[in-house]
């Protein structure tokens, strides 16, 4: 499995456009949102810290969904047919690709945290940085599995719009673009059940001196298991489809 992960990491280095999209868009959005007084008001420091977490999470999720949904291409070029001939089980293939994809999520997290410090003067103690960066990076694993599931079930015609719909929908409803308190009550109630909110809320709490809540951890864990099961089911379906061709 380690050899497979190394292979996927090499493939990742050949898709620089994915990383540019995942880093530049959230970074530019962050710099814009946190430097307009009409948005931040007088409390720019709080806005800079809060939005750092939001946009870092947004970038990490985008990187993972886009990388993992590339499984549609793997299906079309016969890569799954080759993997089927190896000793790797469907679960190992899904987890291997998901773990390799996690490398793509680290860059937007580091870039947004660096911009927060260098441009907006965000100052957190070492303990909080050591908690926030791993939470934003490793906490995004469920979205790697979600991307794999989308890549297995979607077609080449539906992959991009489906990926975009899920990405933007879960980001907006989960509170990454606007705090849930600013949205209608019923949307906020739905948003608190989504993995995007649980994922970001853990780091928001740490950034402002708290600790991740048990509810957020449980919510994210439940979605992790659900997305893993969906990804494995999708991979098995894709392999059966390839075998039937």
C-alpha positions as semicolon CSV with decimal commas, in nm:
position;residue;x (nm);y (nm);z (nm)
1;X;0,000;0,000;0,000
2;X;0,292;0,235;0,070
3;X;0,408;0,196;-0,289
4;X;0,061;0,284;-0,411
5;X;0,053;0,598;-0,193
6;X;0,395;0,704;-0,327
7;X;0,265;0,659;-0,681
8;X;-0,040;0,874;-0,608
9;X;0,184;1,144;-0,458
10;X;0,388;1,151;-0,778
11;X;0,069;1,188;-0,978
12;X;-0,031;1,478;-0,754
13;X;0,283;1,672;-0,847
14;X;0,173;1,658;-1,210
15;X;-0,148;1,854;-1,143
16;X;-0,027;2,203;-1,043
17;X;-0,353;2,361;-1,160
18;X;-0,540;2,186;-0,879
19;X;-0,314;2,336;-0,615
20;X;-0,326;2,682;-0,772
21;X;-0,707;2,674;-0,764
22;X;-0,712;2,546;-0,406
23;X;-0,466;2,807;-0,280
24;X;-0,510;3,125;-0,484
25;X;-0,889;3,152;-0,472
26;X;-0,921;3,112;-0,091
27;X;-0,614;3,334;-0,038
28;X;-0,748;3,619;-0,252
29;X;-1,091;3,585;-0,091
30;X;-0,931;3,601;0,253
31;X;-0,729;3,913;0,176
32;X;-1,034;4,082;0,024
33;X;-1,280;3,998;0,301
34;X;-1,046;4,095;0,583
35;X;-0,935;4,427;0,440
36;X;-1,273;4,584;0,360
37;X;-1,397;4,787;0,655
38;X;-1,755;4,752;0,530
39;X;-1,726;4,378;0,600
40;X;-1,502;4,361;0,906
41;X;-1,625;4,674;1,082
42;X;-1,401;4,788;1,364
43;X;-1,302;4,441;1,481
44;X;-1,057;4,350;1,208
45;X;-0,844;4,127;1,433
46;X;-1,136;3,897;1,514
47;X;-1,247;3,889;1,150
48;X;-0,893;3,809;1,034
49;X;-0,866;3,512;1,270
50;X;-1,216;3,380;1,206
51;X;-1,186;3,411;0,828
52;X;-0,838;3,255;0,831
53;X;-0,995;2,933;0,959
54;X;-1,289;2,959;0,719
55;X;-1,082;3,012;0,404
56;X;-0,811;2,763;0,503
57;X;-1,082;2,502;0,549
58;X;-1,249;2,607;0,225
59;X;-0,920;2,566;0,037
60;X;-0,840;2,230;0,195
61;X;-1,185;2,092;0,114
62;X;-1,164;2,221;-0,243
63;X;-0,822;2,062;-0,294
64;X;-0,942;1,726;-0,165
65;X;-1,268;1,718;-0,358
66;X;-1,099;1,814;-0,683
67;X;-0,810;1,572;-0,641
68;X;-1,021;1,277;-0,535
69;X;-1,291;1,329;-0,796
70;X;-1,015;1,282;-1,054
71;X;-1,110;0,916;-1,015
72;X;-1,345;0,984;-1,307
73;X;-1,036;1,023;-1,526
74;X;-0,882;0,710;-1,376
75;X;-1,188;0,518;-1,483
76;X;-1,177;0,652;-1,838
77;X;-0,806;0,577;-1,895
78;X;-0,824;0,225;-1,755
79;X;-0,636;0,288;-1,431
80;X;-0,900;0,107;-1,226
81;X;-0,869;-0,195;-1,454
82;X;-0,499;-0,212;-1,369
83;X;-0,559;-0,167;-0,995
84;X;-0,808;-0,452;-1,007
85;X;-0,523;-0,683;-1,106
86;X;-0,319;-0,592;-0,796
87;X;-0,356;-0,744;-0,447
88;X;-0,499;-0,414;-0,320
89;X;-0,851;-0,444;-0,179
90;X;-1,113;-0,177;-0,259
91;X;-1,078;-0,040;0,096
92;X;-0,699;-0,007;0,060
93;X;-0,732;0,167;-0,277
94;X;-0,983;0,414;-0,136
95;X;-0,779;0,484;0,178
96;X;-0,453;0,500;-0,016
97;X;-0,585;0,757;-0,259
98;X;-0,749;0,950;0,024
99;X;-0,428;0,962;0,228
100;X;-0,223;1,068;-0,075
101;X;-0,476;1,339;-0,147
102;X;-0,429;1,477;0,203
103;X;-0,099;1,622;0,079
104;X;-0,299;1,855;-0,145
105;X;-0,489;1,990;0,157
106;X;-0,180;2,096;0,348
107;X;-0,071;2,376;0,113
108;X;-0,386;2,594;0,143
109;X;-0,380;2,554;0,521
110;X;-0,018;2,669;0,545
111;X;-0,070;2,949;0,290
112;X;-0,374;3,095;0,468
113;X;-0,214;3,077;0,812
114;X;0,100;3,246;0,676
115;X;-0,107;3,522;0,513
116;X;-0,295;3,576;0,838
117;X;0,032;3,632;1,024
118;X;0,227;3,827;0,760
119;X;-0,051;4,042;0,612
120;X;-0,318;4,074;0,880
121;X;-0,100;4,046;1,189
122;X;-0,286;3,754;1,347
123;X;-0,109;3,656;1,667
124;X;-0,181;3,327;1,843
125;X;0,028;3,145;2,098
126;X;0,232;2,844;1,989
127;X;-0,009;2,598;2,148
128;X;-0,302;2,723;1,946
129;X;-0,105;2,717;1,619
130;X;0,007;2,362;1,695
131;X;-0,358;2,264;1,735
132;X;-0,517;2,464;1,451
133;X;-0,287;2,357;1,168
134;X;-0,328;1,980;1,231
135;X;-0,702;2,023;1,288
136;X;-0,745;2,205;0,958
137;X;-0,529;1,954;0,774
138;X;-0,612;1,614;0,922
139;X;-0,970;1,710;1,001
140;X;-1,034;1,740;0,626
141;X;-0,996;1,363;0,567
142;X;-1,373;1,301;0,539
143;X;-1,382;1,529;0,234
144;X;-1,111;1,325;0,061
145;X;-1,338;1,022;0,097
146;X;-1,638;1,225;-0,021
147;X;-1,442;1,328;-0,330
148;X;-1,359;0,964;-0,401
149;X;-1,725;0,872;-0,372
150;X;-1,822;1,147;-0,616
151;X;-1,548;1,036;-0,852
152;X;-1,677;0,679;-0,847
153;X;-2,044;0,755;-0,901
154;X;-2,023;1,055;-1,137
155;X;-1,967;1,046;-1,511
156;X;-1,729;1,264;-1,708
157;X;-2,026;1,490;-1,794
158;X;-2,163;1,522;-1,440
159;X;-1,841;1,517;-1,233
160;X;-1,757;1,888;-1,251
161;X;-2,105;2,034;-1,185
162;X;-2,175;1,777;-0,912
163;X;-1,842;1,848;-0,745
164;X;-1,901;2,224;-0,758
165;X;-2,256;2,190;-0,624
166;X;-2,142;1,980;-0,328
167;X;-1,838;2,200;-0,263
168;X;-2,016;2,534;-0,263
169;X;-2,335;2,402;-0,107
170;X;-2,163;2,243;0,192
171;X;-1,930;2,541;0,233
172;X;-2,210;2,799;0,238
173;X;-2,451;2,594;0,450
174;X;-2,169;2,490;0,683
175;X;-2,079;2,849;0,764
176;X;-1,747;2,885;0,580
177;X;-1,858;3,190;0,383
178;X;-2,088;3,349;0,640
179;X;-2,133;3,270;1,011
180;X;-2,440;3,054;1,066
181;X;-2,573;3,324;1,299
182;X;-2,603;3,554;0,996
183;X;-2,817;3,301;0,806
184;X;-3,186;3,218;0,858
185;X;-3,246;3,003;1,165
186;X;-3,350;2,692;0,974
187;X;-3,037;2,708;0,758
188;X;-2,825;2,739;1,070
189;X;-2,994;2,432;1,220
190;X;-2,914;2,230;0,907
191;X;-2,563;2,373;0,882
192;X;-2,466;2,258;1,231
193;X;-2,525;1,898;1,122
194;X;-2,288;1,923;0,824
195;X;-1,927;1,807;0,832
196;X;-1,807;2,143;0,701
197;X;-1,931;2,321;1,012
198;X;-1,801;2,061;1,257
199;X;-1,464;2,065;1,080
200;X;-1,423;2,444;1,091
201;X;-1,582;2,489;1,433
202;X;-1,311;2,281;1,599
203;X;-1,048;2,528;1,480
204;X;-1,264;2,836;1,545
205;X;-1,298;2,728;1,906
206;X;-0,924;2,674;1,945
207;X;-0,841;3,004;1,773
208;X;-1,047;3,197;2,027
209;X;-0,914;3,017;2,333
210;X;-1,146;2,719;2,363
211;X;-1,127;2,351;2,280
212;X;-1,301;2,136;2,016
213;X;-1,643;2,030;2,136
214;X;-1,739;1,664;2,168
215;X;-2,035;1,731;1,940
216;X;-1,810;1,851;1,659
217;X;-1,578;1,552;1,697
218;X;-1,868;1,305;1,693
219;X;-2,033;1,477;1,396
220;X;-1,713;1,467;1,193
221;X;-1,646;1,104;1,289
222;X;-1,995;0,999;1,180
223;X;-1,951;1,170;0,843
224;X;-1,605;1,013;0,807
225;X;-1,751;0,663;0,844
226;X;-2,041;0,745;0,612
227;X;-1,817;0,888;0,339
228;X;-1,574;0,595;0,371
229;X;-1,858;0,346;0,323
230;X;-1,990;0,546;0,028
231;X;-1,644;0,564;-0,130
232;X;-1,586;0,189;-0,094
233;X;-1,931;0,115;-0,239
234;X;-1,863;0,352;-0,527
235;X;-1,523;0,199;-0,595
236;X;-1,667;-0,152;-0,602
237;X;-1,937;-0,036;-0,840
238;X;-1,680;0,133;-1,064
239;X;-1,465;-0,183;-1,069
240;X;-1,766;-0,398;-1,162
241;X;-1,848;-0,155;-1,442
242;X;-1,491;-0,166;-1,571
243;X;-1,486;-0,547;-1,552
244;X;-1,807;-0,566;-1,754
245;X;-1,662;-0,362;-2,041
